[in-house]
């Protein structure tokens, strides 16, 4: 007896006698439409923002930070020194990524690639940021920006892979990495920083939104909220560099605190990866969808 002969048709509107495969198939199509709509809306909003905003020219004031003290012969001392906690937080995670999924709670191949790029970006940012702050200028700026943009874009793509779909997340990762290169070229050749600003702004909106809209695949998901809080705090402190510096009576600037908060993000996510496991309910949910796709 063929199983498919007893299954009701599951195309179109479902009747009251629809079988479990038909119901699961309808649920899968509905969820896929929702995911495509959210992704399309995010891309459209970013494109409209890029077109609507005026051209942002590069300013020499970009290199003038609140705290430019020279201590022990090191220019911009605290901005240089606070970059190295990124190295301390990033190297253990990078090593564990290279050791394979047995050390970290990672179940998908492209998810592992995303985490590798995230930790590699943090390690590179420690050296690149220190190098830039020793002598801030246009030529060194890319070594400060590029690693952190790779890290934040990888983090966003990891979340898409984990909570939406692996193929969608991989497409997101490739697209964001390509746009990072385009934004660097636009800034250097066209003197236009709009795309760079948008690429820094998008993760601040999309990551918190995804944490609330999509269910987690793994346990210990509360670490994502804690890491996101430090990530948003880091961005705020970077923007309010001088204000933060004056509020704490010129002890440490907002930019230096931004470095430390980014290191905290990396540390929190490393702890999360060390302890988390796949949620059984979510795992069974995904396996059911894979079975539906086979029947279709």
C-alpha positions as CSV (number, residue, x, y, z in Angstrom):
1,X,0.0,0.0,0.0
2,X,1.3,3.4,-0.9
3,X,1.3,6.0,1.8
4,X,0.8,8.8,-0.6
5,X,-2.5,7.3,-1.9
6,X,-4.1,7.9,1.5
7,X,-2.9,11.5,1.9
8,X,-5.4,14.3,1.0
9,X,-4.3,16.9,-1.5
10,X,-2.5,19.7,0.3
11,X,-2.4,22.4,-2.3
12,X,-4.7,25.4,-1.9
13,X,-7.2,25.9,0.8
14,X,-7.3,23.2,3.5
15,X,-10.6,21.6,4.4
16,X,-11.7,20.3,7.8
17,X,-10.5,16.8,6.9
18,X,-6.9,17.9,6.0
19,X,-4.3,15.5,7.2
20,X,-1.2,16.3,9.3
21,X,1.1,16.5,6.3
22,X,-1.2,19.1,4.6
23,X,-1.5,21.1,7.8
24,X,2.3,21.1,8.3
25,X,2.8,22.0,4.6
26,X,0.5,25.0,5.0
27,X,2.3,26.1,8.1
28,X,5.6,25.8,6.4
29,X,4.4,27.9,3.4
30,X,3.0,30.5,5.7
31,X,6.2,30.7,7.7
32,X,8.3,31.0,4.5
33,X,6.1,33.8,3.3
34,X,6.5,35.6,6.6
35,X,10.3,35.2,6.5
36,X,10.5,36.5,2.9
37,X,8.3,39.5,3.8
38,X,10.4,40.4,6.7
39,X,13.6,40.1,4.7
40,X,12.2,42.1,1.8
41,X,11.0,44.8,4.1
42,X,14.4,45.1,5.8
43,X,16.1,45.4,2.4
44,X,13.6,47.9,1.1
45,X,13.8,50.0,4.2
46,X,17.6,50.1,4.0
47,X,17.5,51.0,0.3
48,X,15.0,53.8,0.9
49,X,17.1,55.1,3.7
50,X,20.2,55.1,1.5
51,X,18.4,57.1,-1.3
52,X,16.6,59.5,1.1
53,X,19.6,60.6,3.1
54,X,21.9,63.3,1.7
55,X,25.5,62.6,0.9
56,X,27.7,62.2,4.0
57,X,31.1,63.5,3.3
58,X,34.2,62.5,5.2
59,X,35.3,65.0,7.8
60,X,38.7,65.5,9.4
61,X,36.9,65.9,12.7
62,X,36.2,62.2,12.6
63,X,39.8,61.6,13.9
64,X,39.4,64.0,16.8
65,X,38.4,61.9,19.8
66,X,37.5,63.2,23.3
67,X,40.4,61.5,25.1
68,X,43.7,62.2,23.2
69,X,46.0,62.0,26.3
70,X,49.5,60.8,25.8
71,X,50.5,58.6,28.8
72,X,53.9,56.9,29.1
73,X,54.8,58.0,25.6
74,X,51.8,56.3,23.9
75,X,49.6,58.6,21.8
76,X,45.8,58.3,22.6
77,X,46.8,55.9,25.3
78,X,43.4,54.6,26.6
79,X,41.9,54.4,23.1
80,X,44.9,52.2,22.2
81,X,45.0,50.0,25.3
82,X,41.2,49.4,25.5
83,X,41.4,47.8,22.0
84,X,43.3,44.8,23.4
85,X,40.5,43.3,25.5
86,X,39.0,42.4,22.1
87,X,42.0,40.2,21.6
88,X,41.7,38.6,25.0
89,X,38.0,37.9,24.4
90,X,38.4,36.9,20.8
91,X,41.4,34.5,20.8
92,X,39.7,31.8,23.0
93,X,36.6,31.8,20.9
94,X,38.6,31.6,17.7
95,X,40.6,28.6,19.0
96,X,37.4,26.9,20.1
97,X,35.9,27.5,16.7
98,X,38.9,25.8,15.0
99,X,38.5,22.9,17.4
100,X,35.1,22.1,15.9
101,X,31.5,21.8,17.1
102,X,32.5,19.5,20.0
103,X,33.7,22.6,21.9
104,X,30.9,24.9,20.9
105,X,27.2,24.6,20.6
106,X,27.1,24.9,16.8
107,X,25.2,22.4,14.7
108,X,25.3,23.9,11.2
109,X,28.3,24.3,8.9
110,X,27.7,27.8,7.8
111,X,26.8,28.8,11.3
112,X,30.3,27.7,12.3
113,X,31.8,29.9,9.5
114,X,29.8,32.9,10.8
115,X,31.2,32.4,14.3
116,X,34.7,32.0,12.9
117,X,34.4,35.3,11.1
118,X,33.0,37.0,14.2
119,X,35.9,36.0,16.4
120,X,38.5,36.6,13.6
121,X,37.0,40.1,13.2
122,X,37.4,40.8,16.9
123,X,41.0,39.6,16.9
124,X,41.8,41.7,13.8
125,X,40.0,44.7,15.4
126,X,42.3,44.6,18.4
127,X,45.3,45.1,16.2
128,X,43.6,47.4,13.7
129,X,42.1,49.7,16.2
130,X,45.3,50.0,18.2
131,X,47.2,50.7,15.0
132,X,44.7,53.4,13.9
133,X,44.6,55.2,17.3
134,X,48.4,55.5,17.5
135,X,48.1,57.9,14.6
136,X,44.5,58.5,13.5
137,X,44.3,59.5,9.8
138,X,42.4,58.6,6.7
139,X,44.9,55.9,5.6
140,X,44.7,54.0,8.8
141,X,41.0,54.3,9.3
142,X,40.0,51.2,7.3
143,X,42.1,49.0,9.6
144,X,39.9,50.2,12.5
145,X,36.5,50.0,10.7
146,X,36.8,46.9,8.5
147,X,37.3,44.2,11.2
148,X,34.5,45.5,13.4
149,X,32.1,45.7,10.4
150,X,33.0,42.1,9.5
151,X,32.3,41.1,13.1
152,X,29.0,42.8,13.4
153,X,27.8,41.6,10.0
154,X,28.8,38.1,10.9
155,X,26.9,38.3,14.2
156,X,23.7,39.4,12.3
157,X,24.1,36.6,9.8
158,X,24.6,34.0,12.6
159,X,21.3,35.0,14.1
160,X,19.6,34.7,10.7
161,X,21.1,31.2,10.2
162,X,20.0,30.2,13.7
163,X,16.5,31.6,13.8
164,X,15.4,31.8,10.2
165,X,17.1,29.6,7.7
166,X,20.7,28.5,7.0
167,X,20.5,29.4,3.3
168,X,19.0,32.8,4.0
169,X,21.7,33.4,6.6
170,X,24.5,32.4,4.2
171,X,23.1,34.8,1.6
172,X,22.9,37.5,4.2
173,X,26.5,36.9,5.2
174,X,27.8,37.1,1.6
175,X,25.7,40.1,0.8
176,X,26.8,42.0,3.9
177,X,30.5,41.2,3.4
178,X,30.2,42.4,-0.2
179,X,28.5,45.6,0.9
180,X,31.2,46.2,3.4
181,X,33.8,46.3,0.6
182,X,31.5,48.5,-1.5
183,X,31.0,50.9,1.4
184,X,34.8,51.2,1.9
185,X,35.2,51.9,-1.8
186,X,32.4,54.5,-1.7
187,X,34.1,56.3,1.2
188,X,37.5,56.3,-0.4
189,X,36.6,57.0,-4.0
190,X,33.3,58.9,-3.8
191,X,33.7,60.5,-0.4
192,X,30.3,59.2,0.6
193,X,29.8,57.5,4.0
194,X,26.1,56.8,3.7
195,X,26.4,53.1,3.1
196,X,28.9,52.7,5.9
197,X,26.5,54.4,8.3
198,X,23.6,52.2,7.3
199,X,25.7,49.0,7.6
200,X,26.5,50.1,11.2
201,X,22.9,51.1,11.9
202,X,21.1,48.0,10.6
203,X,22.4,45.5,13.1
204,X,21.3,47.8,16.0
205,X,17.7,47.4,14.7
206,X,17.6,44.0,13.1
207,X,19.3,42.0,15.9
208,X,16.9,43.1,18.7
209,X,13.9,42.6,16.4
210,X,14.9,39.1,15.5
211,X,15.4,38.1,19.2
212,X,11.7,39.0,19.8
213,X,10.2,37.8,16.5
214,X,11.8,34.4,16.0
215,X,12.1,31.5,18.5
216,X,15.6,30.3,19.5
217,X,17.0,27.1,18.3
218,X,19.3,26.6,21.3
219,X,19.1,26.9,25.0
220,X,20.6,29.8,27.0
221,X,19.1,32.3,24.6
222,X,19.0,34.9,27.3
223,X,22.7,35.5,26.7
224,X,21.7,36.9,23.3
225,X,19.7,39.6,25.0
226,X,22.6,40.5,27.4
227,X,25.1,40.6,24.5
228,X,22.7,42.8,22.5
229,X,22.4,45.2,25.4
230,X,26.1,45.6,25.6
231,X,26.3,46.0,21.8
232,X,23.7,48.8,21.8
233,X,25.5,50.4,24.8
234,X,28.8,50.3,22.9
235,X,27.2,52.1,19.9
236,X,25.7,54.7,22.1
237,X,29.0,55.3,23.9
238,X,30.8,55.7,20.6
239,X,28.4,58.3,19.5
240,X,28.4,60.2,22.8
241,X,32.2,60.1,23.1
242,X,32.7,63.6,24.5
243,X,29.5,63.6,26.6
244,X,30.5,60.4,28.4
245,X,34.0,61.7,28.9
246,X,32.7,64.8,30.6
247,X,30.1,63.0,32.7
248,X,32.7,60.7,34.4
249,X,34.9,63.8,35.0
250,X,37.4,63.0,32.2
251,X,38.5,59.6,33.5
252,X,37.6,57.5,30.4
253,X,36.0,58.5,27.1
254,X,33.0,57.0,25.5
255,X,35.1,55.6,22.7
256,X,37.3,53.7,25.1
257,X,34.2,52.3,26.8
258,X,32.9,51.3,23.4
259,X,35.9,49.1,23.0
260,X,35.4,47.5,26.4
261,X,31.7,46.9,25.7
262,X,32.4,45.2,22.4
263,X,34.8,42.9,24.3
264,X,32.0,42.1,26.8
265,X,29.8,41.2,23.9
266,X,32.4,38.7,22.7
267,X,32.9,37.3,26.2
268,X,29.2,36.8,26.8
269,X,28.6,35.0,23.5
270,X,31.6,32.7,24.2
271,X,30.0,31.7,27.5
272,X,26.7,31.1,25.7
273,X,28.3,28.9,23.1
274,X,30.1,26.9,25.8
275,X,26.9,26.0,27.6
276,X,24.1,25.9,25.1
277,X,22.4,22.9,23.5
278,X,19.8,22.4,20.8
279,X,16.2,22.8,22.0
280,X,14.4,19.5,21.5
281,X,11.1,21.1,20.6
282,X,12.7,23.4,17.9
283,X,14.7,20.5,16.6
284,X,11.6,18.3,16.1
285,X,9.8,21.2,14.5
286,X,12.6,21.6,11.9
287,X,12.7,17.9,11.3
288,X,8.9,17.9,10.6
289,X,9.4,20.7,8.1
290,X,12.1,18.7,6.3
291,X,9.8,15.7,6.1
292,X,7.1,17.9,4.6
293,X,9.5,19.2,2.0
294,X,10.3,15.6,1.0
295,X,6.6,14.8,0.6
296,X,6.1,17.9,-1.5
